[in-house]
Amino acid sequence: MAERGEESKERVSMELSDEVFKAMEVGLAFRDYNGRISSMDFHSRATNYLVTASDDESIRLYDIQNAVCLKTINSKKYGVDLVCFTDNPAIVLYSSKNGWDESLRLLSLQDNKYLRYFKGHHDRVVCLSLCPGKDTFISGSLDQTVLLWDARADKAQGLLRVQGRPAVSFDEQGMVFGLAFGGAIRLFDSRFYEKGPFEVFYVGEEQSEANVLKFSNGGRQMLLTTTEGHVYILDSFNGTPMNTFKVKPVLSDGGTLEASFSPDGAYVVSGSGDGSVFAWNVKNGKVACWGSTDTEPPMIKWVPGSLMFLTGSSELSFWVPDLSKLSSFAGTK
């Protein structure tokens, strides 16, 4: 009984709170990048694996649990912008960044071989989302199209036209995907998307430019960021606004305002156009802010099931709470 009580006490004491966020600082950083990190993704099941893409034309695979870089693959010919894991942790999907070939590529990390090319977009791809546990994915581009793909086929299986920059995301079950553009989030049944959205939630201004759309764990909340510096939090089921946070707008071409839900959905960590990092309590607002010498918003990902989040700029930083700053740990060693 004593052991069980101690385990319970430890678990409760390390739950996320405003106090824990205020104690966050960079505990480890990889500073060997020769360009900005443009994308990061954790595998949905093998959550200790992280993949990053950066402007130095490299794709890097990390073991987060042991804080080591396992592999670096260069994509000098095509460049690399967005990257995400497939259902297989040894295979990634990535978009180009060379200005002349907007194909998506399925790459084996084991032997550095391309498994398939996906041709269809004619301008930069700005969002990618894979359907959990399935071979389907969605891509959105500045060519004002959103394409739906089967990873086993070269050609797109479906097309949705948009106005402006799109943001897309599957929910956790893969039954629904969201598509944001023009001041609205449209929800589609992924099996019958050709019938159009079954819900439309209006968010912000019609001319606002969508950056990132995400669902929380369990799918009860959504967040949408915009180039103008807004972070909108909504109820996924009825579209009710839960909160809106404001940061500096994104001024650089190609910049993306990133944000990430904490595992419990109670907090959001976001970037800012001036390079700062913000922590927000979904109900109560700003909790903490960390300044930066950067002038572009960082990439941000929460480590699944952990009290750690990552930021990616010209370096990859691991943010963890400094226990010495927490009153619950005062006097302990």
PEKAUR-V426960 format. One record per residue. N is the residue number from 1. OMEGA is omega in whole degrees, -180 to 180 (* if undefined). NEAR is the number of other ideal C-beta (glycine too) atoms within 12 Angstrom. D_FIRST is the distance of its C-alpha to the first C-alpha in Angstrom with 2 decimals. Layout:
N_OMEGA_NEAR_D_FIRST / N_OMEGA_NEAR_D_FIRST
This chain:
1_-180_7_0.00 / 2_-179_8_3.79 / 3_-180_9_5.44 / 4_178_10_5.13 / 5_179_11_6.14 / 6_178_12_8.60 / 7_-179_13_9.92 / 8_-179_14_10.54 / 9_-180_14_12.17 / 10_-178_16_14.24 / 11_180_13_15.36 / 12_-176_14_16.48 / 13_-179_22_18.16 / 14_173_22_20.19 / 15_178_22_21.49 / 16_177_34_25.27 / 17_175_26_26.95 / 18_-179_25_30.36 / 19_179_24_29.08 / 20_179_34_27.75 / 21_-179_36_31.13 / 22_179_22_33.09 / 23_-178_28_31.37 / 24_174_36_32.43 / 25_-180_24_34.92 / 26_-180_24_36.33 / 27_-178_19_34.19 / 28_179_22_36.38 / 29_170_21_39.76 / 30_-174_28_42.13 / 31_-176_15_45.62 / 32_176_17_47.78 / 33_176_28_49.02 / 34_177_16_52.78 / 35_-179_24_52.57 / 36_173_34_50.35 / 37_-175_45_47.41 / 38_-178_43_48.50 / 39_177_42_45.57 / 40_178_42_41.95 / 41_172_40_39.75 / 42_174_34_36.34 / 43_-173_31_36.10 / 44_180_26_34.43 / 45_177_16_32.18 / 46_-167_23_32.40 / 47_176_24_31.40 / 48_180_23_31.52 / 49_177_34_35.29 / 50_173_44_37.54 / 51_178_45_41.30 / 52_171_46_43.72 / 53_-179_44_47.45 / 54_-177_36_49.67 / 55_175_26_53.28 / 56_174_25_53.84 / 57_-180_27_53.97 / 58_170_32_50.80 / 59_-176_45_47.81 / 60_178_38_44.74 / 61_-178_34_41.60 / 62_165_35_38.42 / 63_-175_20_35.06 / 64_-177_34_32.98 / 65_-180_19_29.83 / 66_177_12_31.94 / 67_179_21_34.44 / 68_172_17_37.48 / 69_-176_24_40.63 / 70_-175_24_41.06 / 71_172_25_44.54 / 72_178_25_47.42 / 73_-180_32_50.09 / 74_177_20_53.24 / 75_-173_31_55.14 / 76_-176_14_58.34 / 77_-173_15_60.65 / 78_-171_28_58.82 / 79_179_32_56.50 / 80_-178_40_53.08 / 81_177_43_51.87 / 82_177_43_48.97 / 83_175_45_46.57 / 84_177_44_43.71 / 85_165_37_41.83 / 86_177_39_42.74 / 87_176_24_40.29 / 88_-177_23_40.86 / 89_178_27_39.38 / 90_-178_24_42.41 / 91_178_31_44.90 / 92_174_45_45.61 / 93_179_43_48.10 / 94_178_46_50.06 / 95_-176_42_53.03 / 96_175_35_56.03 / 97_179_35_57.26 / 98_176_19_60.82 / 99_-179_14_62.77 / 100_179_13_64.71 / 101_-176_25_62.28 / 102_179_32_59.61 / 103_170_35_58.30 / 104_-175_43_54.61 / 105_175_41_53.54 / 106_-171_34_50.95 / 107_173_37_50.12 / 108_179_23_48.37 / 109_-178_30_46.43 / 110_-176_16_46.48 / 111_176_12_50.25 / 112_180_19_51.45 / 113_175_14_53.47 / 114_-179_23_54.31 / 115_180_25_53.45 / 116_174_26_55.13 / 117_179_24_56.99 / 118_-177_36_56.85 / 119_179_21_60.09 / 120_180_29_60.70 / 121_-177_33_60.16 / 122_175_17_63.03 / 123_-175_23_61.33 / 124_174_33_58.12 / 125_-174_47_54.91 / 126_178_42_52.59 / 127_177_43_49.60 / 128_175_46_47.89 / 129_178_43_45.12 / 130_178_39_43.93 / 131_-176_34_42.79 / 132_175_28_39.23 / 133_-179_16_39.32 / 134_-178_24_43.10 / 135_-178_23_46.28 / 136_176_32_47.62 / 137_-180_43_47.79 / 138_174_47_49.68 / 139_178_48_51.73 / 140_-172_45_53.52 / 141_174_37_56.49 / 142_173_29_58.92 / 143_176_23_61.52 / 144_172_22_60.14 / 145_170_32_58.79 / 146_-177_44_55.37 / 147_176_39_55.34 / 148_-170_36_53.02 / 149_163_37_52.71 / 150_-174_21_51.66 / 151_179_32_50.66 / 152_-178_16_52.64 / 153_-177_20_55.90 / 154_-173_18_58.04 / 155_-179_19_59.24 / 156_-180_26_57.44 / 157_-179_26_56.66 / 158_-178_27_57.02 / 159_173_22_58.32 / 160_179_29_57.68 / 161_-178_18_60.03 / 162_175_31_58.86 / 163_-178_23_60.56 / 164_-178_29_59.35 / 165_179_40_56.27 / 166_169_42_53.54 / 167_-176_47_49.74 / 168_176_47_47.86 / 169_168_44_44.33 / 170_171_35_42.67 / 171_-173_30_39.59 / 172_-179_29_36.33 / 173_-178_20_37.42 / 174_180_26_40.99 / 175_-175_24_42.45 / 176_168_33_43.84 / 177_179_48_45.40 / 178_177_46_46.53 / 179_-178_44_49.85 / 180_169_46_50.74 / 181_174_40_54.22 / 182_176_27_56.71 / 183_179_27_54.32 / 184_173_32_52.53 / 185_-180_42_49.59 / 186_179_36_50.49 / 187_-178_34_47.93 / 188_166_33_49.06 / 189_-173_21_47.85 / 190_178_32_47.79 / 191_-175_19_49.35 / 192_-176_16_52.22 / 193_-178_29_52.75 / 194_177_14_56.52 / 195_-180_13_56.41 / 196_-177_15_55.51 / 197_176_26_52.56 / 198_174_21_50.89 / 199_173_23_49.82 / 200_179_19_51.41 / 201_-178_29_49.75 / 202_-173_21_52.05 / 203_175_35_50.60 / 204_-176_29_52.57 / 205_-179_18_56.21 / 206_-177_15_58.18 / 207_-178_16_59.36 / 208_-176_32_55.94 / 209_-179_33_55.07 / 210_176_46_51.74 / 211_-175_43_49.74 / 212_174_45_46.23 / 213_-179_48_44.63 / 214_171_43_40.92 / 215_174_37_38.40 / 216_172_31_34.81 / 217_-177_25_31.92 / 218_172_17_32.11 / 219_-177_26_35.74 / 220_-179_23_35.61 / 221_173_37_37.34 / 222_169_48_40.23 / 223_177_46_41.60 / 224_175_50_45.19 / 225_180_48_46.75 / 226_178_43_50.48 / 227_-178_33_52.96 / 228_175_28_53.72 / 229_177_30_50.27 / 230_171_35_48.46 / 231_-178_50_44.87 / 232_175_43_44.62 / 233_-177_39_41.36 / 234_168_36_41.86 / 235_-175_25_40.12 / 236_-173_34_40.79 / 237_-178_20_41.39 / 238_176_14_43.95 / 239_-180_25_44.98 / 240_177_17_44.08 / 241_179_23_44.14 / 242_176_32_40.81 / 243_175_27_42.02 / 244_179_27_44.66 / 245_-177_35_44.40 / 246_175_22_47.47 / 247_179_35_47.90 / 248_180_30_51.03 / 249_177_24_53.03 / 250_-175_34_53.39 / 251_-176_18_56.80 / 252_174_19_57.03 / 253_179_13_58.39 / 254_179_24_55.73 / 255_-179_33_52.87 / 256_175_38_49.84 / 257_-176_48_47.54 / 258_175_46_44.09 / 259_-176_45_40.88 / 260_173_40_37.40 / 261_167_39_34.60 / 262_-177_39_31.08 / 263_-179_26_28.65 / 264_179_23_27.56 / 265_-177_29_31.24 / 266_-177_30_30.83 / 267_174_42_32.82 / 268_172_48_35.93 / 269_-178_45_37.18 / 270_170_51_40.96 / 271_178_45_43.84 / 272_-178_41_47.06 / 273_179_32_50.72 / 274_178_27_50.84 / 275_-180_32_48.05 / 276_175_29_45.36 / 277_-179_40_41.78 / 278_170_40_40.32 / 279_-176_42_36.85 / 280_167_38_36.98 / 281_-174_28_34.63 / 282_-178_35_35.88 / 283_-167_17_35.96 / 284_177_18_36.96 / 285_-170_21_39.00 / 286_178_28_39.24 / 287_-176_29_36.29 / 288_176_29_37.68 / 289_178_24_40.75 / 290_-178_31_41.50 / 291_-178_14_45.19 / 292_173_24_46.95 / 293_178_13_50.30 / 294_177_27_50.44 / 295_178_21_52.78 / 296_180_33_51.25 / 297_179_42_48.00 / 298_167_44_45.30 / 299_-178_45_43.52 / 300_174_45_39.89 / 301_174_42_37.00 / 302_177_41_33.32 / 303_-175_32_31.19 / 304_176_28_29.40 / 305_-173_18_25.69 / 306_172_24_25.87 / 307_-176_29_26.33 / 308_171_36_29.72 / 309_-178_46_33.20 / 310_169_41_36.45 / 311_179_44_39.97 / 312_176_43_43.08 / 313_171_38_46.42 / 314_175_27_48.38 / 315_178_27_45.04 / 316_-173_36_41.61 / 317_178_33_39.00 / 318_-178_29_35.19 / 319_-180_34_33.77 / 320_178_26_30.29 / 321_172_31_28.82 / 322_-173_18_29.52 / 323_-179_23_26.24 / 324_-180_14_28.32 / 325_-177_18_29.91 / 326_-179_25_26.80 / 327_180_16_26.12 / 328_179_20_22.35 / 329_-179_18_22.68 / 330_178_13_25.33 / 331_178_9_25.14 / 332_180_11_22.67 / 333_*_6_23.96
